[in-house]
Amino acid sequence: MKRPKNVTVNGDASNGATAKADAPANGGADAAGPPSPTAGVDPLEAVAAEAPELTEATPEERLAALAAERDELKDRMLRIAAEFENWKKRARKEQTDAVSEARERVLKDMLEVVDYLERAVGMQAAGNGTVDGAAVLKGVDLVLRLLKQKLERYEVRPFDAAGQPFDPRVHEAISRVEHPEIPAGSVAAELQKGYRVGERLLRPAMVSVSSGGKPTTPPSEG
């Protein structure tokens, strides 16, 4: 019995189709080439793997680094100390110059008072030996007013003490006197004026302190 020709043909056709279907798949895989060695690897791990390995510093290198840091800190501290010393010298000089300038201003003003007094003495010496009391008194009054004006310029002012309660901070008691009109413990008389410079005490006032009046004795009966 003869084999049907269509069966053989169909079988060969199916095998050929299968071979043709398999051929492109295998050919595509071969065309793509071999897989990359870094495929599927984390990029950070790949960079770390490619980076050169760091070697640990030797004890000698660590000592050298510490010595360099020590020398740098020492140099910095020496510079700071030198700058501070220079600042102290400048501040001391500025303070000394300020005190000298203030003293010179005061003394220069006092020299003007001395000039007036010397002129007054010279005028009296050039006279015929007679002294004009009224002229001398007038000249002394002018010089005194000039001196007070100069003291005011430096905020030097007197303060009143008579009749005030005695205050040991601004008063210096010289004596104690009886005074019927001034209560005990108050200033009865001002012997020398006290002065202030601004709000600070320059000189205390010399005063006499009242001890009160004499006690009155009651009249005797009988």
Secondary structure by P-SEA (a helix, b strand, c coil): ccccaaaaaaaaaaaaaaaaaaaaaaaaaaaaccccccccccaaaaaaaaccccccccaaaaaaaaaaaaaaaaaaaaaaaaaaaaaaaaaaaaaaaaaaaaaaaaaaaaaaaaaaaaaaaaaaaaccccccaaaaaaaaaaaaaaaaaaaaaaccccccccccccccccbbbcbbbbbccccccccccccbbbbbccccccbbbbbbbbcccccccccccc
